[in-house]
Structures are given as structure tokens and as C-alpha cells.
């Protein structure tokens, strides 16, 4: 495999992990809701790219895993039942990692 193929594969996996991280964060939030500012704040404590939050939120909405609502200039994400199924390993969605974030520590 060419070096560029490895880089592409790693980047695709990071996107999948980032999306799963958002779903897991929402699953742990009160009423399964968090603002984009809250999500960005948590991302700031990780090595995930903060600049990708809005794009990932819209992708997750298109995949029907979350809903989005704008209130007073803030974007709020709510985990939908299909998204909770992904978090709980009852559903696999291409484009979202099927492994929990903590599982990578053991690899």
C-alpha cells in the first residue's frame, strides 16, 4: 500500500472516531442535548480538530443520528434513538466508528 493510502485510511478513521465521540458525548449529556460550544470545549481537551465540529454535526444530522436546532445563535444537538443505538452497539452506521474511544487505549 502506498504511503498516501495509509494517510487517507488514518484520516478516514479519525473522522469516524470524531463522529462517535460526539454521539458518546451527547449520550452522556442531560436530555441527550449539548450545544456546539460545549462540544467544541470538550474537543479542545482532545486531539480532535475543533474546526470539524460543525461539519460533523451536520453529517450526523443527515445520517439521522442527531437533530440540530439553533437558538440565539447557538447550535444545539440532540441525540436521536438511532444515534443512541450506535452508541450502544445496536446499530452500525458507515462513517461512524463502531469502537468506543477507550477501546483504542488497549491496542
VENBEL-V826711 format. One record per residue. N is the residue number from 0. NEAR is the number of other ideal C-beta (glycine too) atoms within 8 Angstrom. Layout:
N|NEAR ; N|NEAR
This chain:
0|3 ; 1|5 ; 2|5 ; 3|6 ; 4|8 ; 5|9 ; 6|8 ; 7|8 ; 8|8 ; 9|8 ; 10|8 ; 11|8 ; 12|9 ; 13|9 ; 14|11 ; 15|11 ; 16|13 ; 17|12 ; 18|14 ; 19|16 ; 20|12 ; 21|15 ; 22|16 ; 23|11 ; 24|11 ; 25|15 ; 26|11 ; 27|5 ; 28|11 ; 29|4 ; 30|5 ; 31|9 ; 32|10 ; 33|10 ; 34|9 ; 35|13 ; 36|7 ; 37|9 ; 38|14 ; 39|10 ; 40|8 ; 41|9 ; 42|12 ; 43|7 ; 44|5 ; 45|7 ; 46|2 ; 47|10 ; 48|6 ; 49|8 ; 50|4 ; 51|10 ; 52|12 ; 53|8 ; 54|7 ; 55|12 ; 56|15 ; 57|9 ; 58|10 ; 59|15 ; 60|12 ; 61|6 ; 62|10 ; 63|6 ; 64|13 ; 65|14 ; 66|7 ; 67|11 ; 68|7 ; 69|7 ; 70|6 ; 71|3 ; 72|4 ; 73|9 ; 74|10 ; 75|12 ; 76|17 ; 77|12 ; 78|14 ; 79|10 ; 80|5 ; 81|11 ; 82|14 ; 83|11 ; 84|9 ; 85|15 ; 86|11 ; 87|6 ; 88|6 ; 89|5 ; 90|7 ; 91|6 ; 92|9 ; 93|4 ; 94|8 ; 95|14 ; 96|8 ; 97|6 ; 98|8 ; 99|6 ; 100|9 ; 101|6 ; 102|8 ; 103|8 ; 104|5 ; 105|5 ; 106|4
